[in-house]
Amino acid sequence: MGSEQNDSFCPSEPKLCVNGCGFFGTPSNMNLCSKCYRDIRATEEQAASARSAVDRSLNPSKPETKPPKQSLGTASHEPSTSVGVGEDSSSVASSAGPRRCLSCNKKVGVTGFKCRCGSTFCGAHRYPESHDCEFDFKGAAREAIAKANPVVIADKVKKI
């Protein structure tokens, strides 16, 4: 009977969380406990949204793409990314906070109007004249008309 116990599978000893919080970690969570893993994932998502907000503000001509949201219960096996030392924490707070009018700083939330210059405005400042918009509407219209109506030139007829 004693030999049967030795032949059976012995589970490996559980490892403590890498952060040292005192709970047990799992290999699927990078040897972190569930709370520490969830906290790290939240900071990674905030850093990624801050980076994308900075990229959008620097390159407004790029189309806006959003990564699909993941629930906290799902584990992702992507490599972890850390927040850079040089990143500004105010950009994280501005992207996570409520949206505001660029002219009067009024909270607009979902009812905000997005101008073609890329900024969000309240109902009073939604028109380009009221917020001194620097977007070239005439130039954009000219380009759209030129693209929609290409110049057609017929071949010359040869004289006999």
C-alpha positions in Angstrom: 0.0 0.0 0.0 2.8 2.4 0.7 4.2 1.9 -2.8 0.8 3.0 -4.3 1.2 6.4 -2.7 4.7 6.9 -4.1 3.6 5.9 -7.7 0.7 8.4 -7.7 1.1 11.9 -9.2 2.2 14.5 -6.7 1.1 18.0 -7.5 3.8 20.6 -7.6 4.0 22.9 -4.6 2.1 26.2 -5.1 4.2 29.3 -5.7 3.7 32.6 -4.0 2.8 35.7 -6.0 5.8 37.3 -7.7 4.8 40.7 -6.2 5.1 39.3 -2.7 1.6 40.1 -1.6 1.3 36.7 0.2 -1.2 35.0 -2.0 -0.5 32.1 -4.4 0.2 32.8 -8.1 -0.6 30.7 -11.1 1.6 30.2 -14.2 -1.3 31.3 -16.5 -1.2 34.7 -14.7 2.6 35.1 -15.0 3.0 33.7 -11.4 0.9 36.5 -10.0 -2.2 36.2 -7.9 -5.5 37.2 -9.5 -5.6 40.7 -7.9 -2.1 41.6 -8.9 -2.6 40.3 -12.4 -5.8 42.3 -12.8 -4.1 45.5 -11.6 -1.2 45.0 -14.0 -3.6 44.4 -17.0 -5.5 47.6 -16.0 -2.3 49.7 -16.0 -1.3 48.1 -19.4 -4.6 49.0 -20.9 -4.4 52.6 -19.6 -0.9 53.0 -21.0 -2.0 51.6 -24.4 -4.9 54.0 -24.5 -2.6 56.9 -23.5 -0.2 56.0 -26.3 -2.9 55.8 -28.9 -4.3 59.2 -27.7 -0.9 60.8 -28.1 -0.5 59.2 -31.5 -3.9 60.5 -32.6 -3.1 64.0 -31.4 0.2 64.0 -33.2 -1.1 62.4 -36.4 -4.7 63.5 -36.8 -4.9 62.3 -40.4 -4.6 58.6 -39.4 -7.9 56.8 -39.1 -9.0 56.0 -35.6 -8.8 52.3 -34.6 -9.8 50.9 -31.3 -8.6 47.5 -30.0 -11.4 45.2 -28.9 -12.2 45.4 -25.2 -11.5 42.4 -23.0 -13.3 41.4 -19.9 -11.2 41.2 -16.7 -11.9 37.4 -16.4 -10.2 36.5 -19.7 -6.5 35.9 -19.7 -4.4 37.1 -22.5 -1.1 35.5 -23.3 0.4 38.7 -25.0 3.8 39.9 -23.8 3.5 42.5 -21.1 4.4 46.1 -21.9 5.4 48.6 -19.2 4.7 52.3 -19.0 7.7 54.3 -20.2 9.4 56.7 -17.8 9.0 59.7 -20.1 5.3 59.4 -20.5 3.1 62.2 -19.1 0.5 61.0 -16.5 -1.8 63.9 -17.4 -2.4 62.4 -20.8 -3.7 59.2 -19.1 -6.0 61.3 -16.9 -7.4 63.4 -19.8 -8.1 60.3 -22.0 -9.9 58.5 -19.1 -11.9 61.5 -17.8 -15.1 63.0 -19.3 -14.9 64.7 -22.6 -15.0 68.5 -22.6 -15.5 71.4 -25.0 -12.2 72.7 -26.3 -13.4 76.3 -26.1 -15.3 76.6 -22.8 -14.1 73.4 -21.1 -17.8 72.4 -20.5 -18.5 68.7 -20.0 -20.1 67.4 -23.1 -20.1 63.6 -22.7 -21.9 61.8 -25.4 -23.7 64.9 -26.7 -20.5 66.6 -27.8 -20.1 67.6 -31.4 -16.9 66.4 -33.2 -15.5 69.0 -35.6 -13.6 68.1 -38.7 -10.5 69.7 -37.0 -10.6 66.7 -34.6 -11.8 68.5 -31.5 -15.0 68.0 -29.5 -17.3 71.0 -28.7 -20.5 71.8 -26.9 -23.7 73.0 -28.6 -22.7 76.6 -28.4 -19.3 76.1 -30.0 -20.1 73.4 -32.5 -19.9 75.7 -35.6 -16.5 76.5 -37.1 -17.0 80.3 -36.8 -17.7 80.0 -33.0 -14.5 78.1 -32.1 -12.1 79.7 -34.7 -11.6 76.4 -36.5 -8.4 76.2 -38.5 -9.6 73.4 -40.8 -9.5 74.3 -44.5 -13.0 73.5 -45.6 -12.6 75.0 -49.1 -9.4 73.1 -49.7 -11.0 69.8 -48.6 -14.0 70.5 -50.8 -11.8 71.3 -53.8 -9.8 68.1 -53.3 -13.0 66.0 -53.0 -14.5 67.6 -56.2 -11.2 67.0 -58.1 -11.0 63.4 -56.9 -14.7 62.8 -57.8 -14.5 64.4 -61.3 -11.3 63.5 -63.1 -10.4 65.5 -66.2 -11.3 63.6 -69.4 -9.3 64.4 -72.5 -10.3 62.8 -75.8 -7.7 61.7 -78.3 -7.3 64.1 -81.2 -8.8 63.1 -84.5 -6.3 62.8 -87.3 -7.0 64.8 -90.4 -7.2 62.9 -93.7 
